[in-house]
Amino acid sequence: MQKETAFGKTKEEAISKLSKTMMYKHPDAIFSRYNVEVSEYGDEKSEFKFIAEYTF
């Protein structure tokens, strides 16, 4: 199993960045935005507030 992660200022931005990463790094992998886990990340001083993770 492999895992990819991406960070974003919003949930949508984190998922979008993860989607782009999957397209470029793993074009043959099956990717579904519905199976992405998004969690809060960092604190109020952090630039990025969310992390998106996808395991395949």
PyMOL Python script that loads the backbone (N, CA, C, O; Angstrom):
from pymol import cmd

cmd.read_pdbstr("""\
ATOM      1  N   MET A   1       0.838  -1.185   0.000  1.00  0.00           N
ATOM      2  CA  MET A   1       0.000   0.000   0.000  1.00  0.00           C
ATOM      3  C   MET A   1       0.879   1.243   0.000  1.00  0.00           C
ATOM      4  O   MET A   1       1.963   1.264   0.584  1.00  0.00           O
ATOM      5  N   GLN A   2       0.389   2.263  -0.662  1.00  0.00           N
ATOM      6  CA  GLN A   2       1.089   3.543  -0.722  1.00  0.00           C
ATOM      7  C   GLN A   2       0.176   4.634  -0.188  1.00  0.00           C
ATOM      8  O   GLN A   2      -1.045   4.484  -0.158  1.00  0.00           O
ATOM      9  N   LYS A   3       0.785   5.725   0.230  1.00  0.00           N
ATOM     10  CA  LYS A   3       0.016   6.831   0.778  1.00  0.00           C
ATOM     11  C   LYS A   3       0.566   8.141   0.215  1.00  0.00           C
ATOM     12  O   LYS A   3       1.778   8.351   0.168  1.00  0.00           O
ATOM     13  N   GLU A   4      -0.330   9.003  -0.204  1.00  0.00           N
ATOM     14  CA  GLU A   4       0.026  10.339  -0.675  1.00  0.00           C
ATOM     15  C   GLU A   4      -0.683  11.349   0.216  1.00  0.00           C
ATOM     16  O   GLU A   4      -1.800  11.112   0.674  1.00  0.00           O
ATOM     17  N   THR A   5      -0.030  12.469   0.456  1.00  0.00           N
ATOM     18  CA  THR A   5      -0.624  13.530   1.265  1.00  0.00           C
ATOM     19  C   THR A   5      -0.450  14.874   0.575  1.00  0.00           C
ATOM     20  O   THR A   5       0.446  15.059  -0.249  1.00  0.00           O
ATOM     21  N   ALA A   6      -1.318  15.799   0.925  1.00  0.00           N
ATOM     22  CA  ALA A   6      -1.226  17.172   0.419  1.00  0.00           C
ATOM     23  C   ALA A   6      -1.799  18.103   1.477  1.00  0.00           C
ATOM     24  O   ALA A   6      -2.703  17.732   2.225  1.00  0.00           O
ATOM     25  N   PHE A   7      -1.265  19.311   1.529  1.00  0.00           N
ATOM     26  CA  PHE A   7      -1.694  20.300   2.502  1.00  0.00           C
ATOM     27  C   PHE A   7      -2.423  21.436   1.811  1.00  0.00           C
ATOM     28  O   PHE A   7      -2.163  21.733   0.645  1.00  0.00           O
ATOM     29  N   GLY A   8      -3.342  22.076   2.535  1.00  0.00           N
ATOM     30  CA  GLY A   8      -4.063  23.201   1.966  1.00  0.00           C
ATOM     31  C   GLY A   8      -4.602  24.137   3.023  1.00  0.00           C
ATOM     32  O   GLY A   8      -4.707  23.777   4.195  1.00  0.00           O
ATOM     33  N   LYS A   9      -4.942  25.338   2.600  1.00  0.00           N
ATOM     34  CA  LYS A   9      -5.526  26.325   3.507  1.00  0.00           C
ATOM     35  C   LYS A   9      -6.993  26.027   3.785  1.00  0.00           C
ATOM     36  O   LYS A   9      -7.531  26.407   4.824  1.00  0.00           O
ATOM     37  N   THR A  10      -7.635  25.335   2.832  1.00  0.00           N
ATOM     38  CA  THR A  10      -9.021  24.887   2.998  1.00  0.00           C
ATOM     39  C   THR A  10      -9.078  23.400   2.669  1.00  0.00           C
ATOM     40  O   THR A  10      -8.136  22.845   2.104  1.00  0.00           O
ATOM     41  N   LYS A  11     -10.183  22.764   3.022  1.00  0.00           N
ATOM     42  CA  LYS A  11     -10.359  21.340   2.696  1.00  0.00           C
ATOM     43  C   LYS A  11     -10.324  21.137   1.189  1.00  0.00           C
ATOM     44  O   LYS A  11      -9.693  20.201   0.696  1.00  0.00           O
ATOM     45  N   GLU A  12     -11.000  22.012   0.464  1.00  0.00           N
ATOM     46  CA  GLU A  12     -11.071  21.885  -0.986  1.00  0.00           C
ATOM     47  C   GLU A  12      -9.696  22.040  -1.638  1.00  0.00           C
ATOM     48  O   GLU A  12      -9.373  21.330  -2.591  1.00  0.00           O
ATOM     49  N   GLU A  13      -8.893  22.966  -1.125  1.00  0.00           N
ATOM     50  CA  GLU A  13      -7.558  23.176  -1.669  1.00  0.00           C
ATOM     51  C   GLU A  13      -6.678  21.941  -1.426  1.00  0.00           C
ATOM     52  O   GLU A  13      -5.920  21.541  -2.310  1.00  0.00           O
ATOM     53  N   ALA A  14      -6.772  21.346  -0.250  1.00  0.00           N
ATOM     54  CA  ALA A  14      -5.983  20.156   0.055  1.00  0.00           C
ATOM     55  C   ALA A  14      -6.366  18.994  -0.864  1.00  0.00           C
ATOM     56  O   ALA A  14      -5.490  18.282  -1.355  1.00  0.00           O
ATOM     57  N   ILE A  15      -7.653  18.800  -1.098  1.00  0.00           N
ATOM     58  CA  ILE A  15      -8.115  17.726  -1.981  1.00  0.00           C
ATOM     59  C   ILE A  15      -7.675  17.997  -3.419  1.00  0.00           C
ATOM     60  O   ILE A  15      -7.266  17.074  -4.123  1.00  0.00           O
ATOM     61  N   SER A  16      -7.756  19.243  -3.856  1.00  0.00           N
ATOM     62  CA  SER A  16      -7.350  19.607  -5.211  1.00  0.00           C
ATOM     63  C   SER A  16      -5.865  19.346  -5.430  1.00  0.00           C
ATOM     64  O   SER A  16      -5.474  18.797  -6.460  1.00  0.00           O
ATOM     65  N   LYS A  17      -5.044  19.735  -4.470  1.00  0.00           N
ATOM     66  CA  LYS A  17      -3.606  19.493  -4.582  1.00  0.00           C
ATOM     67  C   LYS A  17      -3.298  18.001  -4.598  1.00  0.00           C
ATOM     68  O   LYS A  17      -2.421  17.554  -5.337  1.00  0.00           O
ATOM     69  N   LEU A  18      -4.016  17.231  -3.786  1.00  0.00           N
ATOM     70  CA  LEU A  18      -3.819  15.783  -3.763  1.00  0.00           C
ATOM     71  C   LEU A  18      -4.219  15.164  -5.097  1.00  0.00           C
ATOM     72  O   LEU A  18      -3.547  14.257  -5.587  1.00  0.00           O
ATOM     73  N   SER A  19      -5.297  15.644  -5.679  1.00  0.00           N
ATOM     74  CA  SER A  19      -5.745  15.154  -6.973  1.00  0.00           C
ATOM     75  C   SER A  19      -4.680  15.391  -8.042  1.00  0.00           C
ATOM     76  O   SER A  19      -4.399  14.501  -8.845  1.00  0.00           O
ATOM     77  N   LYS A  20      -4.089  16.580  -8.057  1.00  0.00           N
ATOM     78  CA  LYS A  20      -3.029  16.892  -9.015  1.00  0.00           C
ATOM     79  C   LYS A  20      -1.810  16.006  -8.791  1.00  0.00           C
ATOM     80  O   LYS A  20      -1.208  15.518  -9.746  1.00  0.00           O
ATOM     81  N   THR A  21      -1.452  15.801  -7.536  1.00  0.00           N
ATOM     82  CA  THR A  21      -0.311  14.943  -7.212  1.00  0.00           C
ATOM     83  C   THR A  21      -0.539  13.528  -7.715  1.00  0.00           C
ATOM     84  O   THR A  21       0.364  12.910  -8.279  1.00  0.00           O
ATOM     85  N   MET A  22      -1.743  13.018  -7.513  1.00  0.00           N
ATOM     86  CA  MET A  22      -2.057  11.652  -7.955  1.00  0.00           C
ATOM     87  C   MET A  22      -1.987  11.544  -9.473  1.00  0.00           C
ATOM     88  O   MET A  22      -1.495  10.544  -9.996  1.00  0.00           O
ATOM     89  N   MET A  23      -2.467  12.550 -10.181  1.00  0.00           N
ATOM     90  CA  MET A  23      -2.433  12.504 -11.644  1.00  0.00           C
ATOM     91  C   MET A  23      -1.007  12.474 -12.179  1.00  0.00           C
ATOM     92  O   MET A  23      -0.723  11.762 -13.142  1.00  0.00           O
ATOM     93  N   TYR A  24      -0.115  13.235 -11.568  1.00  0.00           N
ATOM     94  CA  TYR A  24       1.257  13.323 -12.064  1.00  0.00           C
ATOM     95  C   TYR A  24       2.159  12.194 -11.575  1.00  0.00           C
ATOM     96  O   TYR A  24       2.959  11.661 -12.345  1.00  0.00           O
ATOM     97  N   LYS A  25       2.037  11.827 -10.308  1.00  0.00           N
ATOM     98  CA  LYS A  25       2.946  10.823  -9.747  1.00  0.00           C
ATOM     99  C   LYS A  25       2.462   9.387  -9.944  1.00  0.00           C
ATOM    100  O   LYS A  25       3.271   8.467 -10.056  1.00  0.00           O
ATOM    101  N   HIS A  26       1.129   9.196  -9.987  1.00  0.00           N
ATOM    102  CA  HIS A  26       0.551   7.856 -10.091  1.00  0.00           C
ATOM    103  C   HIS A  26      -0.588   7.848 -11.117  1.00  0.00           C
ATOM    104  O   HIS A  26      -1.745   7.661 -10.740  1.00  0.00           O
ATOM    105  N   PRO A  27      -0.285   8.047 -12.399  1.00  0.00           N
ATOM    106  CA  PRO A  27      -1.361   8.145 -13.396  1.00  0.00           C
ATOM    107  C   PRO A  27      -2.156   6.853 -13.587  1.00  0.00           C
ATOM    108  O   PRO A  27      -3.292   6.894 -14.058  1.00  0.00           O
ATOM    109  N   ASP A  28      -1.576   5.715 -13.230  1.00  0.00           N
ATOM    110  CA  ASP A  28      -2.284   4.447 -13.401  1.00  0.00           C
ATOM    111  C   ASP A  28      -3.102   4.035 -12.186  1.00  0.00           C
ATOM    112  O   ASP A  28      -3.870   3.076 -12.257  1.00  0.00           O
ATOM    113  N   ALA A  29      -2.950   4.738 -11.086  1.00  0.00           N
ATOM    114  CA  ALA A  29      -3.682   4.394  -9.860  1.00  0.00           C
ATOM    115  C   ALA A  29      -5.129   4.878  -9.958  1.00  0.00           C
ATOM    116  O   ALA A  29      -5.416   5.910 -10.565  1.00  0.00           O
ATOM    117  N   ILE A  30      -6.014   4.124  -9.358  1.00  0.00           N
ATOM    118  CA  ILE A  30      -7.421   4.520  -9.300  1.00  0.00           C
ATOM    119  C   ILE A  30      -7.560   5.524  -8.161  1.00  0.00           C
ATOM    120  O   ILE A  30      -7.202   5.230  -7.020  1.00  0.00           O
ATOM    121  N   PHE A  31      -8.076   6.697  -8.471  1.00  0.00           N
ATOM    122  CA  PHE A  31      -8.213   7.763  -7.476  1.00  0.00           C
ATOM    123  C   PHE A  31      -9.645   8.235  -7.416  1.00  0.00           C
ATOM    124  O   PHE A  31     -10.256   8.536  -8.440  1.00  0.00           O
ATOM    125  N   SER A  32     -10.180   8.299  -6.201  1.00  0.00           N
ATOM    126  CA  SER A  32     -11.531   8.803  -6.000  1.00  0.00           C
ATOM    127  C   SER A  32     -11.499   9.841  -4.882  1.00  0.00           C
ATOM    128  O   SER A  32     -11.015   9.573  -3.782  1.00  0.00           O
ATOM    129  N   ARG A  33     -12.013  11.007  -5.176  1.00  0.00           N
ATOM    130  CA  ARG A  33     -12.044  12.072  -4.162  1.00  0.00           C
ATOM    131  C   ARG A  33     -12.913  11.687  -2.979  1.00  0.00           C
ATOM    132  O   ARG A  33     -12.759  12.249  -1.894  1.00  0.00           O
ATOM    133  N   TYR A  34     -13.823  10.740  -3.164  1.00  0.00           N
ATOM    134  CA  TYR A  34     -14.706  10.315  -2.088  1.00  0.00           C
ATOM    135  C   TYR A  34     -13.972   9.505  -1.021  1.00  0.00           C
ATOM    136  O   TYR A  34     -14.440   9.410   0.113  1.00  0.00           O
ATOM    137  N   ASN A  35     -12.838   8.927  -1.372  1.00  0.00           N
ATOM    138  CA  ASN A  35     -12.075   8.109  -0.435  1.00  0.00           C
ATOM    139  C   ASN A  35     -10.924   8.865   0.217  1.00  0.00           C
ATOM    140  O   ASN A  35     -10.109   8.260   0.914  1.00  0.00           O
ATOM    141  N   VAL A  36     -10.844  10.159   0.006  1.00  0.00           N
ATOM    142  CA  VAL A  36      -9.788  10.982   0.604  1.00  0.00           C
ATOM    143  C   VAL A  36     -10.186  11.336   2.040  1.00  0.00           C
ATOM    144  O   VAL A  36     -11.320  11.732   2.308  1.00  0.00           O
ATOM    145  N   GLU A  37      -9.231  11.184   2.950  1.00  0.00           N
ATOM    146  CA  GLU A  37      -9.451  11.582   4.334  1.00  0.00           C
ATOM    147  C   GLU A  37      -8.842  12.965   4.537  1.00  0.00           C
ATOM    148  O   GLU A  37      -7.656  13.168   4.277  1.00  0.00           O
ATOM    149  N   VAL A  38      -9.653  13.916   5.003  1.00  0.00           N
ATOM    150  CA  VAL A  38      -9.176  15.272   5.253  1.00  0.00           C
ATOM    151  C   VAL A  38      -9.266  15.535   6.749  1.00  0.00           C
ATOM    152  O   VAL A  38     -10.307  15.324   7.371  1.00  0.00           O
ATOM    153  N   SER A  39      -8.144  16.003   7.322  1.00  0.00           N
ATOM    154  CA  SER A  39      -8.075  16.280   8.751  1.00  0.00           C
ATOM    155  C   SER A  39      -7.531  17.680   8.969  1.00  0.00           C
ATOM    156  O   SER A  39      -6.852  18.244   8.111  1.00  0.00           O
ATOM    157  N   GLU A  40      -7.845  18.230  10.139  1.00  0.00           N
ATOM    158  CA  GLU A  40      -7.260  19.513  10.498  1.00  0.00           C
ATOM    159  C   GLU A  40      -5.789  19.301  10.798  1.00  0.00           C
ATOM    160  O   GLU A  40      -5.388  18.242  11.280  1.00  0.00           O
ATOM    161  N   TYR A  41      -4.991  20.315  10.508  1.00  0.00           N
ATOM    162  CA  TYR A  41      -3.539  20.192  10.629  1.00  0.00           C
ATOM    163  C   TYR A  41      -2.964  21.495  11.160  1.00  0.00           C
ATOM    164  O   TYR A  41      -3.396  22.575  10.758  1.00  0.00           O
ATOM    165  N   GLY A  42      -2.007  21.402  12.045  1.00  0.00           N
ATOM    166  CA  GLY A  42      -1.323  22.589  12.551  1.00  0.00           C
ATOM    167  C   GLY A  42      -2.147  23.354  13.571  1.00  0.00           C
ATOM    168  O   GLY A  42      -3.094  22.830  14.157  1.00  0.00           O
ATOM    169  N   ASP A  43      -1.762  24.600  13.766  1.00  0.00           N
ATOM    170  CA  ASP A  43      -2.464  25.469  14.700  1.00  0.00           C
ATOM    171  C   ASP A  43      -2.817  26.786  14.024  1.00  0.00           C
ATOM    172  O   ASP A  43      -2.713  26.909  12.803  1.00  0.00           O
ATOM    173  N   GLU A  44      -3.233  27.769  14.814  1.00  0.00           N
ATOM    174  CA  GLU A  44      -3.666  29.028  14.208  1.00  0.00           C
ATOM    175  C   GLU A  44      -2.535  29.789  13.527  1.00  0.00           C
ATOM    176  O   GLU A  44      -2.801  30.668  12.707  1.00  0.00           O
ATOM    177  N   LYS A  45      -1.282  29.477  13.844  1.00  0.00           N
ATOM    178  CA  LYS A  45      -0.143  30.148  13.221  1.00  0.00           C
ATOM    179  C   LYS A  45       0.324  29.450  11.944  1.00  0.00           C
ATOM    180  O   LYS A  45       1.146  29.995  11.208  1.00  0.00           O
ATOM    181  N   SER A  46      -0.187  28.266  11.680  1.00  0.00           N
ATOM    182  CA  SER A  46       0.236  27.501  10.505  1.00  0.00           C
ATOM    183  C   SER A  46      -0.317  28.101   9.217  1.00  0.00           C
ATOM    184  O   SER A  46      -1.422  28.641   9.187  1.00  0.00           O
ATOM    185  N   GLU A  47       0.473  27.992   8.159  1.00  0.00           N
ATOM    186  CA  GLU A  47      -0.007  28.452   6.856  1.00  0.00           C
ATOM    187  C   GLU A  47      -1.086  27.509   6.339  1.00  0.00           C
ATOM    188  O   GLU A  47      -2.103  27.950   5.804  1.00  0.00           O
ATOM    189  N   PHE A  48      -0.856  26.204   6.504  1.00  0.00           N
ATOM    190  CA  PHE A  48      -1.815  25.206   6.036  1.00  0.00           C
ATOM    191  C   PHE A  48      -2.636  24.688   7.209  1.00  0.00           C
ATOM    192  O   PHE A  48      -2.096  24.370   8.268  1.00  0.00           O
ATOM    193  N   LYS A  49      -3.938  24.609   7.008  1.00  0.00           N
ATOM    194  CA  LYS A  49      -4.854  24.212   8.081  1.00  0.00           C
ATOM    195  C   LYS A  49      -5.398  22.796   7.917  1.00  0.00           C
ATOM    196  O   LYS A  49      -5.941  22.226   8.863  1.00  0.00           O
ATOM    197  N   PHE A  50      -5.252  22.219   6.707  1.00  0.00           N
ATOM    198  CA  PHE A  50      -5.822  20.901   6.457  1.00  0.00           C
ATOM    199  C   PHE A  50      -4.815  20.006   5.750  1.00  0.00           C
ATOM    200  O   PHE A  50      -3.955  20.478   5.006  1.00  0.00           O
ATOM    201  N   ILE A  51      -4.937  18.700   5.997  1.00  0.00           N
ATOM    202  CA  ILE A  51      -4.123  17.700   5.318  1.00  0.00           C
ATOM    203  C   ILE A  51      -5.075  16.684   4.694  1.00  0.00           C
ATOM    204  O   ILE A  51      -6.005  16.205   5.343  1.00  0.00           O
ATOM    205  N   ALA A  52      -4.830  16.367   3.433  1.00  0.00           N
ATOM    206  CA  ALA A  52      -5.614  15.365   2.714  1.00  0.00           C
ATOM    207  C   ALA A  52      -4.729  14.149   2.520  1.00  0.00           C
ATOM    208  O   ALA A  52      -3.580  14.282   2.098  1.00  0.00           O
ATOM    209  N   GLU A  53      -5.252  12.952   2.824  1.00  0.00           N
ATOM    210  CA  GLU A  53      -4.485  11.721   2.701  1.00  0.00           C
ATOM    211  C   GLU A  53      -5.275  10.700   1.893  1.00  0.00           C
ATOM    212  O   GLU A  53      -6.490  10.570   2.039  1.00  0.00           O
ATOM    213  N   TYR A  54      -4.562   9.986   1.047  1.00  0.00           N
ATOM    214  CA  TYR A  54      -5.184   8.946   0.228  1.00  0.00           C
ATOM    215  C   TYR A  54      -4.275   7.724   0.241  1.00  0.00           C
ATOM    216  O   TYR A  54      -3.097   7.824  -0.100  1.00  0.00           O
ATOM    217  N   THR A  55      -4.806   6.587   0.628  1.00  0.00           N
ATOM    218  CA  THR A  55      -4.065   5.330   0.650  1.00  0.00           C
ATOM    219  C   THR A  55      -4.582   4.451  -0.466  1.00  0.00           C
ATOM    220  O   THR A  55      -5.788   4.268  -0.635  1.00  0.00           O
ATOM    221  N   PHE A  56      -3.632   3.905  -1.234  1.00  0.00           N
ATOM    222  CA  PHE A  56      -4.017   3.047  -2.357  1.00  0.00           C
ATOM    223  C   PHE A  56      -3.079   1.887  -2.470  1.00  0.00           C
ATOM    224  O   PHE A  56      -3.238   1.049  -3.358  1.00  0.00           O
TER     225      PHE A  56
END
""", "prot")
cmd.dss("prot")
cmd.show_as("cartoon", "prot")
cmd.util.cbc("prot")
cmd.orient("prot")
